[in-house]
Structures are given as C-alpha cells and as structure tokens.
C-alpha cells in the first residue's frame, strides 16, 4: 500500500514560483503506485486556494496542477481559519475546507510532509 504524502503550502503565490513548484511536486508524488497525495494550503498559502487570475497578481499558472491533482483523485484542502482571517477570500469549489484540528490530524496521519 502506498504512503500518504502531504505537501504543505504556506506561502502566497504572488511574485514567486514556490507555490507552483509545490503543486508540481505534489503531482510528481502521484506517480508512485498507490500513493495518496494531499495539497494542504495554510497561512498565506490559502491565497493559492482561492480563485486567481495569475496575470493580474503576478502569480505563475497554478490551474494545471490543481486540475491534475483533482482529476487523479487526490485531495486539495485548506485551513478554513486562515481563509476567515483574510476578508474577501473564498475557496475554489474543488478545495475542501478543514478546521485547524482537521489539518493537524492530516499532518499527524501523513507518512511524509513536504513543506513549502
């Protein structure tokens, strides 16, 4: 049976390739047989879990990675308390909101956590 890998995205996607790279790494982890991958958006990383127009905010394209993860049946989750702390931010429909306790449980149950 494959491992549970969680890619922890903590940085905003603006003017940086780090978030796009984190999602690219998450897609890469899906190549191992039976591997379960979760992209987890926390802190300022939740901005990448909202609807973005990359050209307007100087963000690299994230859509293809998010779509690929979802189409392959992997999880996309975001810390709902971080979303609430950023007025006006909404999550994309494919992103599952989790309370901090759920995020903690996810991280604790993961075989590997890859922080970005």
N, C-alpha and C positions, 0 to 999 in steps of 0.2 A: 504494500500500500504506500502511496506517495506521501509526501510531507505537506504540512500546512505552512505556507510561506506568506508572511505579511510584509508588504512594502509600505513603510510609514512615511507619508509625505507631509512635511512640516513647514515647507517654505512656500510663499506665494509664487505664482507662475510669471510674474511680471519681470520683464527685462532679464531673464535668466533661463538657461537651458535645464536647470536642475530638476524641475518638475517633469518636463518632457522626458528627461533621461530616467527618472524614477519610474515613470509609466512604461517606458521602453524595456527597462529591466524586469518589471512585473510581467510583461508579455513574454519576455525571454524565459522566465521561470516556468511558464505554462508548457514549455516544450518537453519537460521530463514527464514520463508516463505516470499518470495518477496524481500528479502534483496539484494541490489546491492552492490557489493564489488569491490574496485579498489586497486590494489597494485601499489603504486607510488614510483618509485626509484629516489632519488635526491642526490645531493652531491656525496660523496664517495659510496653511496648506488648503484649508476649506475653500479658499477663493478659486482653486482649480476645480472644485466640485460643483461650482455654480456655472450658469450659462456665460460663456466667454465669447468675445469677439476678438480674437487674437491680434488682428491688425490695429485695433483701436487702443489696446493696452500694452502693446509691445511684448506680447507673450508668444512663445512658439506654439505651433499647432499641437493640440492635445487630443483632438477629436478621434483620430485614427486609433490611438492607443486605448482610449476609453471604450470605443466601439468594439475593438477586437477583444478586449477582456470580457466584456459583457456577452458578446456573441459566442465566446468559448465557454461560457457558463461560470465564470469566476465572479467574485464579489467586489463591489465598489461600495465602501462605507465612509461615512463622515461623522465626526463628533458634532452632534446637534447643539451642544452647549457653545461650541466655538462659532457655529453658524448664528445662534441667537445673539452672541456678543458682537456681531457685525451687522448693524441695522441695514436692511435693504437687501441682504444677501439671501438668495434662495438656492436650493439644491436642484441639480438636474434631475429629471424623473428617474433615471436609472441608478441614482446614488441612494443607498439605504441609510437613513439617519439612525445613529446609535447614541444613546446616552453615554456619559463617561464610563459608567460601570460596564457597559457592553464593550467599549473599546478596551478597557482593562482586561476583561475576560478573553477577548480576541487575542490580545498580545500575550497573555499568560498561556493560552492554549496553543499558540503557534510553535512550530518546531524551529522556525527561523524568522527573525525580524530584521529587515533590511531598512535602516533609517536613512532618509534623505532630507 
